[in-house]
Amino acid sequence: MSLTLGIRELSGAEAPVKSGTLLAQYEQALASFNAGRAERARAQFEGLLTRPDLPLDLRDNCSYWLGEAWYAQKAWLDALACFLKVLEQADSNKEEDARLKIALCWQNLGEPERACTEARTLLGRFPTGESAPRARRLLERCPPGE
């Protein structure tokens, strides 16, 4: 079975992004993620990201939460790609969170040097941010100078 929804064609196994405003669709995808439905959220965020009319302030958030959905499924490389996409957008409100997740992805991929480098970058840019304590804990496991 296949549904055409104006965003893209989805098989019956994938979750469509329902019609409505882009913000409402984003909120629906986020609600799916928060309800523990990572696969559904992933399909919804992917659908939103195909929209050329998606505003930049939602695009970085969709990329971030798509990364979180992949991260929840332990798909570290897919998550990493999404979090790196967030950094491509100037003045992203998700940069700090994305940098922490990038560090954690590198750590989970067995790349401690890269994890440490990213944690240092995060602390250099956001020394008092919400992610700073987790970045500092990650750095405690890093050799000096790594």
HELIX and SHEET records of a PDB file:
HELIX    1   1 LEU A   22  ASN A   34  1                                  13    
HELIX    2   2 ALA A   38  LEU A   49  1                                  12    
HELIX    3   3 LEU A   56  ALA A   72  1                                  17    
HELIX    4   4 TRP A   76  LEU A   87  1                                  12    
HELIX    5   5 GLU A   95  ASN A  108  1                                  14    
HELIX    6   6 PRO A  112  ARG A  125  1                                  14    
HELIX    7   7 ALA A  132  GLU A  140  1                                   9    
SHEET    1   A 2 SER A   2  THR A   4  0                                        
SHEET    2   A 2 GLU A   9  SER A  11 -1                                        
END                                                                             
